[in-house]
């Protein structure tokens, strides 16, 4: 009977933990950057090394229904918008500068999470769903009993006022994001007097409190996008906050995969693994060999008795166990029995 080998496909699927970190970062960054964005759920994250290499994402993205409808009409002209039970690809409603901007975000986050620098990504496998974001946001605010009823009824007018004013401001003239937010409130104060905007009879203290409580984060992000850290630095900051795996290791996890798969294909072949007493022992031996190689290739500048290396070592142990534990034990069982 021929013995079974484990081989690496040219299309690689990342483990669930990596996909979830990628999803969490995209949600955190895009939620702040785009007012039409609600959330994205990543179902599968892959990349192909068949030239030209590309990132493949199977996901569901939820966007504002008005924005989505406008995007469809812009790129599909007279075609009828698909019904709710029909699939709508995200790639069908974006184009031009926005498409390039989104590719840059998705690929930069991918590189920061996986360490792989890839130039191409397709949104064809990202299914689009429409939600009424204005209602969703208002419902959230309406649940807050501290917001005056008179203000709740005209929140859309305050949002409109902010959106009209921002393009005429010069955010980089302010020293930091906090002074910019205060500057926005000052500018709105002068427009608030104008009856044409329909908010002149509201208590301006309530308007100011609303901006500080509900718009501060969005306005701070607006400032930082134009005057603060670049996208890569912002992603680094978010990644450090969100992931339990040290960043230097997170960017090299694909090398851990390569070390494991190389040993399975070249060293621990089906006809040489039955000398081990169990699949658990085989997993330990292969894992230790892969981690030892990772140390000397990528982390030898770190003291192997230090806490920093200890953190990376145990993170790799956990990663190998979660991703390859059952596969290697099954590989042993098929070829060697119980």
ZADRENDREN-431707 format. One record per residue (C-alpha): x, y, z. Coordinates in steps of 0.02 Angstrom, whole numbers, plus 50000, padded with zeros to 5 digits. Example, Ala and Ser with C-alpha at 12.3 -4.5 7.8 and 13.67 -1.06 7.14 Angstrom:
REM residues 2
506154977550390506844994750357
This chain:
REM residues 338
500005000050000500675017249954500945028550102500105045450107501105061550099500655079150153500975091550013500815110550003499585117549878500055132649774498495141049843498695143250029497295145950154497715155050313497125148450481495565155350564496555165550692497505174850556495905177950458495065184850616496515196750652496415202650471494535204950487494685214450651495985226450581494975229950423493415233450526494315245050644495185254950506493765255950381492445260050511493405275750551493845280150372492205277650278490485283250336489665271050212490515255950291489655245250423490705229250438491565215150345491495196650392492955186450324492485168450283494115163150200495815171450175496985164150045498385168749928499075160649772500915160249726500495155849546501105171149447500515184249467500265181049654498615187549722497605188349883495925179549883494555184550005492865176450027491875188450134490245197750164490335216650169488915227450237488755245150170487515259450178486075256250059486015273949988487885273949954487795256549878486355261449764487305276849702488865266349671487855253549571487095267049461488795275049432489605258949368488125249349298487135263349218485385257649171485535239749236484295235349372485015233949547485005215549602483625210549722484015206449904484075187749870485315189549725487205190149747488045206949722489935207349708490835221749793491915223049638490375227949537490055243949635491805251249657493035258149533494265272249498495165280549643494075272049774494505254749709496375259049712496215266249887495325250749952496585239049870497975248749957497115246750126496715228250104498455223850040499375234450168498405226250310498745209250231500615212750226500645218750406499705203250466500575189850361502245197650311501845194150127501965208550004500745205249862500155217549729498495210249674496825207349757495095203949689493455209649768492455197849657492185185349798491635198649922489725198449929488865215049964487385217950080486465234350106485975241350275485145257650327486605265250421485745281750457484345272450547485595261150635486615275950698485075285550750484385270450842486005269450941485905287850987484035286951025484365273451153485425285951248484275294951369485505309351395485295316251218483885329251218482355324551113482445340951015484225336650964483835318750916482515324750793483775335450699485355325050706485315323250517485405342250503486945342950616487765329050513487385338950355488135354550433489745345550477489885337950303489635354850221490935363250329492385350650331492945352950149493195371450183494295368850336496195366950340496475353350470498375353750462498345371850525497865364550695499195357950815498365341150848496745331450832496015338550993496225356750939495495351950770493925344750851493755360750952494005370650792492565361150710491435365850856491965384050841491595384350654489895376250681489485389350811489515402950677488445392550557487255387850697486585405850700486035404450518484185399950511484415391750340485235376750424483735373350536484695371250701484755389250764483445386350899484385371550976485415373951133487195375351066487875367251223486895351551175487585352550997489355354051064489115339451184488435328751042489975332050935491155328251079490225312451130489785305050959490875313350826492555315550913493295299050853492725301750673493415319550670495055314050749495245300950613494855314150481496275324650552497515310250566497195304250388497705321150320498975327250446499505312750556500305295550532500245286750365499225271150335500635258950373501015267050541499175267350586498995248850545500545244750649499755253650797498085244650778498945227850749499945229850909498335233351005497335218950931498475203850914499155192251048500575186250934502135197350937502225207850779503965201750724503295183950729501585188150655502445194450497503435178150483502105165150519502145159450338503955154350366503365143150508502195134950382503635132750260504745125050393503385112550442502925107850264504735106150209505105093750350503545083750312503985082250128505885080050140506325073150313504825065250401504155055550254502885041450272504225027950272505255036150410504015041650543503495025150622505055025150732504135037650841502975030650973501475041650933500805055950829501045067350979502915063450982503055066450795502175083250816503365088250956504915083350856504385092350698503795107650794505415109250893506465107350734505445120850645505555132850792507435129950809507655134150625506565149650643507655155850785509305154350690508605161250527507595176050592507785179150779509585174950826509895192950880508695189651025509375181351183508595163951186508445165351376507475181651366505635184551397505455191251220506035174751144504995164951270503435174351212503815170351030504245152151068502605148551156501635158151022502405146650890502025131150994500195136551004500135140950819500865124150764499735114350881498165123550824498535122850638499475106550615499165096150772497715085750709498415084550532500095077650589499305065450712498155059150574499655058150456500515046850584498955036450614498665033250427500455027650399500865019050564499215014050644498795016550828
